[in-house]
Amino acid sequence: MKKLLTLLLLLISVPCFSQAKYDMGKLRMEKLGRGVVAVRENPENVVVSWRYLSSDPENIAFDVYRDGKKINSKPVKNATFYTDKYKGNGAATYAVVPSGKKLADGSTYTLPENAPEGYIDIPIDRPLRDVDEFGKEYMYSANDASIGDVDGDGEYEIILKWDPSNAHDNAHNGLTGNVFIDCYKLDGTRLWRVDLGHNVRAGAHYTQFMVYDLDGDGSAELVCKTGDGGIDGTGKLIGHPKADWRNLKGRIVSGPEYLTVFNGRTGEAMQTIDYIPERGNLQDWGDSYANRSDRFLACVAYLDGVRPSVVMCRGYYTRSVLAAFDWDGKNLTSKWVFDSNKPGNEAYAGQGNHNLRVADVDGDGCDEIIYGQMVVDHDGTGLHSTRMGHGDAMHLISDINNEKYYIWGCHENRRDGSTLREAATGKVILQYPSNMDIGRCMSADIDPRYPGNEVWSPNTDGIRSFTGELIQPYKFEGEAKCAIPVNMAVWWDGDLLREMLDKNQITKFNWETGKMDTVMVMEGAVSNNGTKANPCLQGDILGDWREEVLMRTPDSSSLRLYVSTIPTSYRFHSFLEDVPYRLSIAAQNVAYNQPTQPGFYFGPDLKGKKFRGTVVK
């Protein structure tokens, strides 16, 4: 109890750094549509959901139509979810219209004929099997995905990376097949395919692809690292057609590297420049065989508080370099470069994670980049470093008053274990030291009995409150270890608590029994990236405020976009309108995928407060 009181006093007494002061009148965000979607719940019911936007009047109500006929008896006032008793197997077009408006003023979605239950089926074009230079066959699987409105209609397309079965981690030798990036409509129409060529190695750490509307023209661009022999979505060559920079071990330790901006509508390469951060001397990164030099990260950030910039990053075990670029529709220009090798930046060496976070942590209206155990300010200077070194996972947390950001992270150094720290200062609030490499950690509000988010990792002995109180031990006396996932998270079942996503299963913490209850098993779908067990993507992609889960079939013949069919009476402005949340989707494909993280607190402590256009009851 004494320890708990001390922690509470500490949290109260620390200086308050104002959180996220974006000027939303100047901030150049995406223009979102209504996001209408219809999914069959069972043979008798179809659920329809849609977005509630910050531009909507707070008293807005909606009408729902099927094939031109209104199906709701009363306007839908306090929800963005409707269940239609429709038993037919034929296609049906649903429209959602603000009450009092004409049908033509609404947004539509067509439920396909014989639609599956619980998800949207998206057929995809699997690349053909191939053989490497030694005659060994390899095949392709759908891997990480992102979203972007490439055609300017206010709704998202899916941008999908294909990985060959001979993809390799940086630590391993071996030739790999080419990496492909596709763009699909939700009905499976493929808009384009980019072939990155044989001079870009396949694996989790090489291709970090950013999809975002960078120039404000209403259409998202694709930005990623490229090499000689790549082919854009129109068939145009990138670089030299015959150059092969691979050595006998399959590694690429010499030759040019490029950064390319692709047109989201067509896949055309609009500009290709030399890649920054450049490879340079391999030894500067910590070894001589391109293991540590070829560790790439990327993100999108509002560095000037107005327009989005793309940031390409290299290295985190030793040297770390971040390079920011602006795209104006014609030219990709360097904004700044941060290099831990620059004199005065010594404290920032070796602090990077296998992932990153973006948010305005110091309240100046501009984004900072949380790069593992260090934070780079919006102007490309170092804000602070904890010097705890490299780690695998971390999570951005807002306190319940939405006044401060915290980072919950885990560490590999066999000393620091897991820590909760202030994002603005690096000050450690909670710490659980360990002499082991702690590779996973998680934070989410899963228990309504305790304020704010809970935190846990393998060395916390169980689930902890935000102030460090042990809520649920991993082990019970006389019982087996309680399995509490530390992988991904998702808002799914319609209440204010978050659920856990691991492999193809969604579970929920039961605070009364101390166990995890199964909410949903996505039968016939599989996860990616081996033991990482990630979906292709998770996030508030369409429909109401809840999150969708994008998975693949075992043969990668299709993607399945799972949509919650559980009724909810809550409605909130789309999470996509929150800057840190949207940018966490953009960066989710980076290296070791991490779940979405909003720039606000979301959970049961909101009850009685007005939040995102709704008084929470």
C-alpha positions as CSV (number, residue, x, y, z in Angstrom):
1,M,0.0,0.0,0.0
2,K,2.9,2.4,0.9
3,K,4.4,1.7,-2.5
4,L,1.1,2.4,-4.3
5,L,0.6,5.7,-2.5
6,T,4.1,6.8,-3.3
7,L,3.5,6.1,-7.0
8,L,0.3,8.0,-7.0
9,L,1.9,11.0,-5.4
10,L,4.7,10.8,-7.9
11,L,2.2,10.8,-10.8
12,I,0.4,13.8,-9.4
13,S,3.6,15.8,-8.5
14,V,5.5,15.6,-11.8
15,P,5.3,18.6,-14.1
16,C,2.4,18.5,-16.5
17,F,3.3,18.6,-20.2
18,S,0.4,19.5,-22.3
19,Q,-0.7,16.9,-24.8
20,A,-1.2,17.2,-28.5
21,K,-2.0,20.8,-29.4
22,Y,-2.7,20.3,-33.1
23,D,-4.2,23.3,-34.9
24,M,-7.0,21.2,-36.6
25,G,-7.9,24.2,-38.7
26,K,-4.5,24.1,-40.4
27,L,-3.7,20.4,-40.1
28,R,-4.0,18.8,-43.6
29,M,-5.8,15.5,-42.9
30,E,-7.5,13.0,-45.2
31,K,-11.1,13.7,-46.3
32,L,-13.1,10.8,-45.1
33,G,-16.3,9.5,-46.5
34,R,-19.2,7.8,-44.6
35,G,-17.5,4.4,-44.6
36,V,-20.7,2.4,-45.0
37,V,-20.3,-1.3,-44.9
38,A,-22.7,-4.2,-44.7
39,V,-21.7,-7.7,-43.5
40,R,-23.8,-10.8,-43.1
41,E,-24.0,-11.7,-39.4
42,N,-25.9,-15.0,-40.0
43,P,-28.4,-16.4,-42.5
44,E,-31.1,-14.1,-41.2
45,N,-29.4,-10.8,-40.4
46,V,-27.1,-8.3,-42.1
47,V,-25.4,-5.6,-40.0
48,V,-24.7,-2.2,-41.4
49,S,-22.3,0.3,-39.9
50,W,-20.9,3.7,-40.9
51,R,-18.8,6.6,-39.7
52,Y,-19.8,9.4,-37.4
53,L,-17.5,12.3,-38.4
54,S,-16.4,15.4,-36.5
55,S,-18.0,17.5,-39.3
56,D,-21.4,16.0,-38.5
57,P,-23.8,17.9,-36.2
58,E,-23.9,16.3,-32.8
59,N,-27.6,15.7,-33.1
60,I,-27.4,14.0,-36.4
61,A,-29.5,11.0,-37.0
62,F,-29.5,8.5,-39.9
63,D,-31.8,6.4,-42.1
64,V,-30.8,3.1,-43.6
65,Y,-32.0,1.9,-47.0
66,R,-31.8,-1.4,-48.7
67,D,-32.1,-1.4,-52.5
68,G,-33.8,2.1,-52.3
69,K,-36.3,1.3,-49.5
70,K,-35.9,2.7,-46.0
71,I,-35.7,-0.2,-43.5
72,N,-35.5,1.6,-40.2
73,S,-38.8,2.6,-38.5
74,K,-37.2,5.4,-36.5
75,P,-34.1,7.5,-37.2
76,V,-30.9,6.0,-35.8
77,K,-29.8,8.6,-33.3
78,N,-27.3,7.3,-30.9
79,A,-25.5,4.6,-32.9
80,T,-23.7,4.0,-36.1
81,F,-24.8,0.4,-36.3
82,Y,-28.0,-1.2,-37.6
83,T,-29.2,-4.8,-37.9
84,D,-31.3,-5.6,-41.0
85,K,-33.4,-8.8,-41.0
86,Y,-32.5,-9.8,-44.5
87,K,-32.6,-13.5,-45.4
88,G,-31.9,-13.2,-49.1
89,N,-28.7,-14.5,-50.7
90,G,-28.7,-12.0,-53.6
91,A,-26.7,-8.8,-53.7
92,A,-28.2,-5.9,-51.9
93,T,-27.2,-2.2,-51.9
94,Y,-27.3,-0.4,-48.6
95,A,-27.4,3.3,-48.2
96,V,-26.9,5.4,-45.1
97,V,-28.5,8.9,-45.3
98,P,-28.6,11.7,-42.7
99,S,-32.2,11.9,-41.7
100,G,-34.1,14.6,-43.6
101,K,-31.8,14.2,-46.7
102,K,-32.6,12.6,-50.0
103,L,-31.4,9.1,-50.8
104,A,-29.0,10.6,-53.4
105,D,-27.2,12.4,-50.5
106,G,-26.3,9.2,-48.8
107,S,-23.4,6.8,-49.1
108,T,-23.7,3.2,-50.4
109,Y,-22.2,-0.2,-50.1
110,T,-23.2,-3.3,-52.0
111,L,-23.4,-6.6,-50.1
112,P,-22.3,-9.2,-52.7
113,E,-24.3,-12.3,-53.6
114,N,-23.8,-15.2,-51.2
115,A,-21.7,-13.0,-48.9
116,P,-19.8,-14.8,-46.1
117,E,-20.7,-14.3,-42.5
118,G,-18.6,-11.9,-40.4
119,Y,-16.1,-10.7,-43.0
120,I,-15.6,-9.1,-46.5
121,D,-13.9,-11.5,-48.9
122,I,-11.3,-9.7,-51.0
123,P,-9.9,-11.9,-53.8
124,I,-6.2,-11.2,-54.5
125,D,-3.8,-12.2,-57.2
126,R,-1.1,-14.4,-55.8
127,P,2.2,-14.0,-57.7
128,L,3.3,-17.2,-59.5
129,R,5.7,-19.6,-57.9
130,D,9.3,-19.1,-59.0
131,V,12.8,-20.7,-58.6
132,D,15.9,-19.1,-57.3
133,E,19.3,-19.2,-59.0
134,F,20.0,-22.6,-57.5
135,G,16.8,-24.1,-58.8
136,K,15.0,-24.1,-55.5
137,E,11.3,-23.3,-55.7
138,Y,9.6,-20.6,-53.6
139,M,6.1,-19.3,-53.4
140,Y,4.3,-16.2,-52.1
141,S,2.1,-15.3,-49.2
142,A,0.2,-12.1,-48.5
143,N,2.0,-10.2,-45.7
144,D,1.7,-6.7,-44.2
145,A,-0.9,-4.3,-45.5
146,S,-1.7,-0.6,-45.3
147,I,-4.6,1.6,-46.3
148,G,-4.9,4.7,-48.4
149,D,-7.6,6.5,-50.4
150,V,-5.8,6.3,-53.7
151,D,-8.8,7.5,-55.9
152,G,-10.1,10.4,-53.8
153,D,-13.5,9.0,-53.0
154,G,-13.1,9.2,-49.2
155,E,-12.9,5.4,-48.8
156,Y,-9.8,3.3,-48.4
157,E,-8.1,0.8,-50.7
158,I,-5.8,-2.0,-49.4
159,I,-2.1,-1.8,-50.2
160,L,-0.6,-5.3,-49.7
161,K,3.0,-6.5,-49.6
162,W,3.8,-10.0,-50.9
163,D,6.6,-11.9,-49.3
164,P,8.3,-15.0,-50.9
165,S,8.7,-18.2,-48.8
166,N,12.5,-17.7,-48.9
167,A,12.4,-14.3,-47.2
168,H,15.1,-13.9,-44.6
169,D,15.8,-12.0,-41.4
170,N,18.9,-9.8,-41.6
171,A,20.7,-12.3,-39.3
172,H,20.5,-15.0,-42.0
173,N,22.2,-15.6,-45.3
174,G,20.3,-16.6,-48.5
175,L,18.9,-15.4,-51.7
176,T,15.3,-14.2,-51.7
177,G,12.6,-13.8,-54.3
178,N,11.3,-10.3,-55.3
179,V,8.9,-8.3,-53.1
180,F,5.7,-7.2,-54.7
181,I,3.3,-4.4,-53.5
182,D,-0.3,-4.5,-54.8
183,C,-3.2,-2.1,-54.5
184,Y,-6.8,-3.5,-54.2
185,K,-10.3,-2.2,-54.0
186,L,-12.5,-3.9,-51.4
187,D,-14.1,-6.0,-54.1
188,G,-10.8,-7.5,-55.1
189,T,-10.1,-5.3,-58.2
190,R,-6.4,-4.9,-58.5
191,L,-5.4,-1.4,-59.5
192,W,-1.7,-2.0,-59.9
193,R,1.4,-4.0,-58.9
194,V,4.9,-2.8,-58.1
195,D,7.8,-5.2,-58.4
196,L,10.7,-4.1,-56.2
197,G,13.1,-6.3,-58.1
198,H,16.0,-8.5,-57.0
199,N,18.0,-5.7,-55.5
200,V,15.6,-5.3,-52.6
201,R,15.9,-8.2,-50.1
202,A,12.7,-9.8,-48.8
203,G,12.1,-9.9,-45.0
204,A,10.5,-8.0,-42.2
205,H,13.2,-5.4,-41.9
206,Y,13.8,-4.3,-45.5
207,T,10.6,-2.9,-47.0
208,Q,8.8,-0.3,-44.8
209,F,6.1,1.1,-47.1
210,M,4.3,4.3,-46.2
211,V,0.9,5.0,-47.7
212,Y,-0.5,8.5,-47.2
213,D,-1.8,11.6,-49.0
214,L,1.4,13.6,-48.7
215,D,0.7,16.4,-51.1
216,G,-2.9,17.1,-50.2
217,D,-4.4,16.3,-53.7
218,G,-6.9,13.8,-52.2
219,S,-5.0,10.7,-53.4
220,A,-2.6,8.7,-51.3
221,E,1.0,8.1,-52.4
222,L,3.2,5.0,-51.8
223,V,6.7,5.7,-50.6
224,C,9.3,3.0,-50.1
225,K,12.9,2.0,-50.6
226,T,13.7,0.7,-54.2
227,G,16.6,-0.6,-56.2
228,D,17.9,-1.3,-59.7
229,G,15.6,-3.5,-61.7
230,G,12.4,-2.5,-60.0
231,I,9.2,-2.1,-62.1
232,D,6.5,0.3,-61.2
233,G,2.7,-0.2,-61.6
234,T,2.7,1.0,-65.2
235,G,5.6,-1.3,-66.3
236,K,8.2,1.4,-66.1
237,L,11.7,0.4,-65.0
238,I,13.4,1.8,-61.9
239,G,17.2,2.2,-62.2
240,H,19.5,-0.1,-64.2
241,P,17.7,-3.1,-65.7
242,K,20.6,-5.6,-65.5
243,A,22.5,-4.6,-62.4
244,D,22.6,-7.3,-59.7
245,W,24.2,-6.2,-56.4
246,R,23.6,-9.4,-54.4
247,N,26.6,-11.3,-53.2
248,L,26.8,-15.1,-53.0
249,K,25.1,-15.0,-49.5
250,G,22.2,-13.1,-50.9
251,R,23.1,-9.9,-49.1
252,I,23.3,-6.5,-50.7
253,V,26.3,-4.7,-49.4
254,S,27.1,-2.4,-52.3
255,G,25.4,-0.6,-55.1
256,P,22.9,2.2,-55.3
257,E,19.8,2.5,-53.1
258,Y,16.8,4.6,-54.0
259,L,13.7,6.2,-52.5
260,T,10.7,6.3,-54.8
261,V,7.3,8.0,-54.6
262,F,4.6,6.1,-56.4
263,N,1.3,7.5,-57.7
264,G,-1.5,5.9,-55.6
265,R,-4.0,5.8,-58.6
266,T,-1.7,4.1,-61.0
267,G,1.4,2.8,-59.3
268,E,3.6,5.0,-61.5
269,A,7.0,6.0,-60.1
270,M,6.7,9.8,-60.0
271,Q,10.2,10.4,-58.6
272,T,13.2,8.4,-57.6
273,I,16.1,9.8,-55.6
274,D,19.1,8.4,-53.8
275,Y,18.0,6.8,-50.5
276,I,18.8,8.6,-47.3
277,P,20.0,7.4,-44.9
278,E,22.7,6.0,-47.2
279,R,24.5,2.8,-46.4
280,G,28.0,4.3,-46.2
281,N,30.5,2.3,-44.2
282,L,28.9,-1.0,-43.0
283,Q,31.0,-1.0,-39.8
284,D,29.4,2.3,-38.7
285,W,26.2,0.3,-38.1
286,G,27.8,-2.4,-36.0
287,D,28.9,-5.3,-38.3
288,S,30.4,-6.0,-41.8
289,Y,27.7,-8.1,-43.4
290,A,24.6,-5.8,-43.6
291,N,22.7,-7.2,-40.6
292,R,22.6,-4.0,-38.7
293,S,23.0,-1.6,-41.6
294,D,19.8,-3.0,-43.2
295,R,17.4,-2.4,-40.3
296,F,14.9,0.0,-41.7
297,L,11.9,1.8,-40.1
298,A,9.6,4.5,-41.5
299,C,6.7,6.7,-40.5
300,V,4.5,9.6,-41.5
301,A,4.5,12.7,-39.2
302,Y,3.1,16.2,-39.1
303,L,6.5,17.7,-38.3
304,D,5.4,21.3,-39.0
305,G,1.9,20.9,-37.6
306,V,0.4,21.4,-41.0
307,R,1.5,18.9,-43.7
308,P,2.5,15.3,-43.5
309,S,6.1,14.4,-44.0
310,V,7.5,10.9,-44.6
311,V,10.5,9.8,-42.5
312,M,12.8,7.0,-43.5
313,C,15.0,5.5,-40.8
314,R,18.0,3.2,-40.7
315,G,19.6,1.4,-37.8
316,Y,18.9,1.1,-34.1
317,Y,21.4,-1.3,-32.5
318,T,24.3,1.2,-32.8
319,R,24.0,4.1,-35.3
320,S,20.5,5.5,-35.9
321,V,19.7,7.9,-38.8
322,L,16.3,9.4,-39.5
323,A,15.6,11.4,-42.7
324,A,12.5,13.5,-43.2
325,F,11.1,14.4,-46.7
326,D,8.3,16.5,-48.1
327,W,6.4,15.7,-51.3
328,D,4.6,18.5,-53.1
329,G,3.3,16.5,-56.0
330,K,6.4,16.9,-58.1
331,N,9.5,17.0,-55.9
332,L,10.7,15.0,-53.0
333,T,12.8,17.3,-50.8
334,S,14.9,16.7,-47.8
335,K,13.5,18.4,-44.6
336,W,16.2,17.3,-42.1
337,V,18.5,14.4,-41.2
338,F,19.1,13.2,-37.6
339,D,22.3,11.1,-37.1
340,S,23.3,9.6,-33.8
341,N,26.9,9.8,-35.1
342,K,26.8,13.6,-35.2
343,P,28.8,15.2,-32.4
344,G,26.5,16.0,-29.5
345,N,24.1,13.1,-30.3
346,E,26.1,10.3,-28.7
347,A,23.3,9.6,-26.1
348,Y,21.0,8.6,-29.0
349,A,23.1,5.8,-30.4
350,G,21.7,2.3,-30.0
351,Q,18.3,3.3,-28.7
352,G,16.0,2.2,-31.5
353,N,13.3,-0.4,-31.4
354,H,11.9,-2.7,-34.1
355,N,9.1,-0.2,-34.4
356,L,8.3,3.4,-33.6
357,R,5.5,5.8,-32.6
358,V,4.5,9.3,-33.7
359,A,2.7,11.9,-31.6
360,D,3.0,15.5,-30.4
361,V,4.4,14.6,-27.0
362,D,5.5,18.0,-25.9
363,G,2.4,20.0,-26.8
364,D,3.9,22.3,-29.4
365,G,1.4,21.3,-32.2
366,C,4.0,19.3,-34.1
367,D,4.8,15.6,-34.1
368,E,7.8,14.0,-32.4
369,I,9.1,10.5,-33.3
370,I,9.4,8.0,-30.5
371,Y,12.3,5.9,-31.7
372,G,12.6,3.2,-29.1
373,Q,14.3,4.7,-26.1
374,M,14.8,8.1,-27.6
375,V,12.6,10.8,-29.0
376,V,13.5,13.0,-32.0
377,D,11.8,16.4,-31.9
378,H,9.8,17.8,-34.9
379,D,12.8,19.9,-36.1
380,G,15.2,16.9,-36.3
381,T,17.0,17.5,-33.0
382,G,17.1,15.1,-30.1
383,L,14.5,15.7,-27.4
384,H,15.8,13.1,-24.9
385,S,17.2,9.6,-24.5
386,T,16.8,7.1,-21.7
387,R,20.0,5.2,-22.8
388,M,18.3,1.9,-22.0
389,G,19.1,0.6,-25.4
390,H,17.2,-1.5,-28.0
391,G,13.9,-3.1,-27.4
392,D,11.3,-5.1,-29.4
393,A,7.9,-3.5,-28.4
394,M,6.5,-0.3,-27.0
395,H,3.1,1.3,-26.6
396,L,1.9,5.0,-26.5
397,I,-0.5,5.6,-23.6
398,S,-2.6,8.7,-22.7
399,D,-3.6,9.3,-19.1
400,I,-7.3,9.4,-18.3
401,N,-7.4,13.2,-18.4
402,N,-5.7,13.3,-21.9
403,E,-3.0,15.6,-20.5
404,K,0.1,13.5,-20.9
405,Y,1.6,10.7,-23.0
406,Y,3.5,7.8,-21.6
407,I,5.5,5.0,-23.2
408,W,5.3,1.4,-21.9
409,G,8.2,-0.5,-23.3
410,C,10.4,-3.6,-22.8
411,H,14.1,-4.0,-23.1
412,E,16.7,-6.5,-24.3
413,N,19.6,-5.4,-22.2
414,R,18.9,-8.0,-19.4
415,R,18.8,-5.2,-16.9
416,D,15.9,-2.8,-17.3
417,G,13.1,-5.3,-18.0
418,S,9.9,-3.2,-18.6
419,T,9.4,0.5,-17.9
420,L,6.7,3.1,-18.0
421,R,8.1,6.5,-18.8
422,E,6.9,10.0,-19.7
423,A,7.0,10.5,-23.4
424,A,7.9,14.2,-23.2
425,T,10.9,13.8,-20.8
426,G,11.9,10.1,-20.6
427,K,11.3,10.1,-16.8
428,V,10.7,6.6,-15.6
429,I,7.5,6.2,-13.5
430,L,7.4,2.5,-13.1
431,Q,10.1,-0.1,-13.7
432,Y,10.3,-3.9,-13.4
433,P,14.0,-4.9,-13.8
434,S,15.0,-8.3,-15.2
435,N,18.1,-10.2,-16.0
436,M,16.3,-11.6,-19.0
437,D,15.6,-10.3,-22.5
438,I,12.0,-9.0,-22.3
439,G,10.7,-9.2,-25.9
440,R,7.0,-8.5,-25.5
441,C,4.8,-6.1,-23.6
442,M,1.2,-4.8,-23.8
443,S,-0.9,-1.9,-22.6
444,A,-4.7,-1.5,-22.8
445,D,-7.6,-0.7,-20.6
446,I,-9.0,-4.2,-19.9
447,D,-10.2,-3.9,-16.3
448,P,-12.9,-1.3,-15.4
449,R,-12.1,-1.5,-11.7
450,Y,-8.8,0.5,-12.1
451,P,-8.4,3.9,-13.7
452,G,-6.6,4.2,-17.0
453,N,-4.7,1.6,-18.9
454,E,-3.3,-1.6,-17.5
455,V,0.2,-2.7,-18.4
456,W,1.9,-6.1,-18.5
457,S,4.9,-8.0,-19.8
458,P,6.5,-11.4,-19.0
459,N,8.4,-9.9,-16.0
460,T,5.6,-8.0,-14.3
461,D,4.2,-11.1,-12.5
462,G,0.8,-10.4,-14.1
463,I,-1.4,-7.5,-15.1
464,R,-0.6,-4.2,-13.3
465,S,-2.6,-1.1,-12.9
466,F,-1.3,2.2,-14.3
467,T,0.1,2.9,-10.8
468,G,1.8,-0.5,-10.5
469,E,-0.7,-2.5,-8.4
470,L,-0.8,-6.2,-9.2
471,I,-4.4,-6.8,-10.5
472,Q,-4.1,-10.3,-11.8
473,P,-1.1,-12.6,-11.3
474,Y,0.0,-14.9,-14.1
475,K,-0.1,-17.9,-11.7
476,F,-2.7,-19.0,-9.2
477,E,-2.0,-21.2,-6.3
478,G,-2.5,-24.8,-7.4
479,E,-3.4,-23.7,-11.0
480,A,-1.6,-23.5,-14.3
481,K,-0.2,-20.3,-15.7
482,C,-2.9,-17.9,-16.9
483,A,-2.1,-17.0,-20.6
484,I,-2.5,-13.3,-21.1
485,P,-1.7,-12.2,-24.6
486,V,1.1,-9.7,-25.3
487,N,0.7,-9.5,-29.0
488,M,-2.0,-7.2,-30.6
489,A,-5.1,-5.4,-29.3
490,V,-8.4,-4.5,-30.9
491,W,-11.7,-2.7,-30.0
492,W,-14.2,-5.3,-31.1
493,D,-17.2,-6.1,-28.9
494,G,-18.7,-2.7,-28.6
495,D,-18.0,-1.8,-24.9
496,L,-15.3,0.6,-23.8
497,L,-12.7,-2.0,-22.9
498,R,-10.1,-3.4,-25.3
499,E,-9.8,-6.9,-26.4
500,M,-6.7,-8.9,-27.3
501,L,-5.8,-10.2,-30.7
502,D,-3.4,-13.1,-31.1
503,K,-3.1,-15.2,-34.2
504,N,-6.7,-15.7,-35.5
505,Q,-8.4,-15.3,-32.1
506,I,-9.9,-12.4,-30.2
507,T,-10.1,-12.8,-26.4
508,K,-11.3,-10.6,-23.5
509,F,-10.0,-10.4,-19.9
510,N,-12.6,-11.5,-17.4
511,W,-11.8,-9.6,-14.2
512,E,-14.2,-11.7,-12.2
513,T,-12.5,-15.0,-13.0
514,G,-9.0,-13.7,-13.9
515,K,-9.1,-15.6,-17.2
516,M,-9.2,-14.8,-20.8
517,D,-12.6,-15.5,-22.5
518,T,-12.8,-16.3,-26.2
519,V,-14.8,-13.7,-28.1
520,M,-14.1,-14.8,-31.7
521,V,-12.1,-17.3,-33.7
522,M,-11.5,-16.4,-37.3
523,E,-11.8,-19.8,-38.8
524,G,-10.1,-20.3,-42.1
525,A,-7.8,-17.3,-41.6
526,V,-4.1,-17.3,-40.6
527,S,-1.7,-14.8,-39.2
528,N,1.7,-13.6,-40.5
529,N,5.3,-13.3,-39.6
530,G,5.9,-16.5,-37.7
531,T,5.9,-16.3,-33.9
532,K,4.9,-12.6,-34.2
533,A,1.5,-13.8,-35.3
534,N,0.2,-10.5,-36.7
535,P,-2.7,-9.8,-38.9
536,C,-2.1,-8.2,-42.2
537,L,-3.6,-5.0,-40.6
538,Q,-5.9,-4.0,-37.8
539,G,-7.6,-0.7,-37.2
540,D,-10.7,1.4,-37.6
541,I,-10.6,1.0,-41.4
542,L,-14.3,1.5,-42.2
543,G,-17.8,1.6,-40.5
544,D,-18.3,2.6,-36.9
545,W,-15.5,3.5,-34.5
546,R,-14.6,-0.2,-33.8
547,E,-11.6,-1.8,-35.4
548,E,-11.5,-4.3,-38.2
549,V,-9.0,-7.1,-38.6
550,L,-7.5,-8.0,-42.0
551,M,-6.3,-11.6,-42.3
552,R,-5.3,-13.9,-45.2
553,T,-6.4,-17.4,-46.2
554,P,-3.8,-20.1,-45.9
555,D,-3.3,-20.2,-49.6
556,S,-3.3,-16.4,-49.9
557,S,-6.0,-16.5,-52.5
558,S,-8.0,-13.9,-50.7
559,L,-7.9,-11.4,-47.8
560,R,-10.6,-11.4,-45.2
561,L,-11.6,-8.1,-43.6
562,Y,-13.4,-9.1,-40.4
563,V,-16.0,-6.6,-39.2
564,S,-17.6,-6.8,-35.7
565,T,-21.3,-7.8,-35.9
566,I,-21.8,-7.3,-32.2
567,P,-24.3,-4.5,-31.6
568,T,-23.1,-1.4,-29.9
569,S,-25.1,1.7,-28.8
570,Y,-22.0,3.9,-28.6
571,R,-21.0,6.2,-31.4
572,F,-17.9,8.3,-31.5
573,H,-16.2,10.3,-34.2
574,S,-14.1,8.0,-36.3
575,F,-10.7,7.2,-34.7
576,L,-9.2,7.9,-38.1
577,E,-9.6,11.6,-37.4
578,D,-7.1,11.3,-34.5
579,V,-3.6,12.1,-35.7
580,P,-1.6,9.6,-33.6
581,Y,-4.1,6.9,-34.3
582,R,-4.1,7.4,-38.1
583,L,-0.3,7.5,-38.2
584,S,-0.1,4.3,-36.1
585,I,-2.0,2.6,-38.9
586,A,0.4,4.0,-41.5
587,A,3.4,2.7,-39.5
588,Q,1.9,-0.7,-38.5
589,N,3.7,-2.6,-41.3
590,V,7.1,-1.5,-39.9
591,A,9.3,-4.4,-38.8
592,Y,7.7,-6.0,-35.7
593,N,4.1,-4.8,-36.2
594,Q,2.5,-3.1,-33.2
595,P,-1.2,-2.4,-32.7
596,T,-3.0,0.9,-33.2
597,Q,-2.6,3.5,-30.5
598,P,-4.8,6.6,-30.2
599,G,-3.7,10.0,-29.1
600,F,-6.4,9.9,-26.4
601,Y,-7.5,7.8,-23.5
602,F,-10.4,5.4,-24.4
603,G,-12.1,3.2,-21.8
604,P,-14.7,3.0,-19.0
605,D,-13.3,6.1,-17.2
606,L,-15.0,8.2,-20.0
607,K,-18.4,7.6,-18.5
608,G,-20.2,10.8,-17.7
609,K,-17.8,12.8,-19.9
610,K,-18.4,14.3,-23.4
611,F,-16.0,12.5,-25.7
612,R,-15.6,12.7,-29.5
613,G,-19.1,14.0,-30.1
614,T,-20.9,11.9,-27.5
615,V,-21.8,12.1,-23.8
616,V,-20.7,8.7,-22.6
617,K,-23.3,6.9,-20.5
